[in-house]
Amino acid sequence: QVQLVESGGGSVQPGGSLRLSCSDSGSFFSVYAMSWYRQAPGKERELVARISSSGATNYADSVKGRFTISRDNAQNTVNLQMDSLKPEDTAVYYCNRYLTQYWGQGTQVTVSS
């Protein structure tokens, strides 16, 4: 049974920072690529960042230079450090074992003055 649980969302002013964490209860975490997606109201879910099993990273153009994805295979966690946040980053953020059916429940991030 794989369960993904996100934490760390909240409200922040533009220019602020948040750090999201995702805890993965399943086995073989280290062999999976992990990803963060987000979905804003009225929009489709989009890939924000991905990290491979070896630690290679990819980012959406909209967050490059501002967001950093990382993983801790000893703790079965994947993190998303979000800096210089903008109002357009407001969305529900989801953790995912990349290209699998395993998703977290989502955590709300709101960027507003």
Secondary structure in CASP SS format (residue, H / E / C, confidence):
PFRMAT SS
TARGET T0000
AUTHOR 0000-0000-0000
METHOD secondary structure of the structure
MODEL  1
Q C 1.00
V C 1.00
Q C 1.00
L E 1.00
V E 1.00
E E 1.00
S E 1.00
G C 1.00
G C 1.00
G E 1.00
S E 1.00
V E 1.00
Q C 1.00
P C 1.00
G C 1.00
G C 1.00
S C 1.00
L E 1.00
R E 1.00
L E 1.00
S E 1.00
C E 1.00
S E 1.00
D E 1.00
S C 1.00
G C 1.00
S C 1.00
F C 1.00
F H 1.00
S H 1.00
V H 1.00
Y C 1.00
A C 1.00
M E 1.00
S E 1.00
W E 1.00
Y E 1.00
R E 1.00
Q E 1.00
A C 1.00
P C 1.00
G C 1.00
K C 1.00
E C 1.00
R C 1.00
E E 1.00
L E 1.00
V E 1.00
A E 1.00
R E 1.00
I E 1.00
S C 1.00
S C 1.00
S C 1.00
G C 1.00
A C 1.00
T E 1.00
N E 1.00
Y E 1.00
A C 1.00
D C 1.00
S C 1.00
V C 1.00
K C 1.00
G C 1.00
R C 1.00
F E 1.00
T E 1.00
I E 1.00
S E 1.00
R E 1.00
D E 1.00
N C 1.00
A C 1.00
Q C 1.00
N C 1.00
T E 1.00
V E 1.00
N E 1.00
L E 1.00
Q E 1.00
M E 1.00
D C 1.00
S C 1.00
L C 1.00
K C 1.00
P H 1.00
E H 1.00
D H 1.00
T C 1.00
A E 1.00
V E 1.00
Y E 1.00
Y E 1.00
C E 1.00
N E 1.00
R E 1.00
Y C 1.00
L C 1.00
T C 1.00
Q C 1.00
Y C 1.00
W E 1.00
G C 1.00
Q C 1.00
G C 1.00
T E 1.00
Q E 1.00
V E 1.00
T E 1.00
V E 1.00
S C 1.00
S C 1.00
END
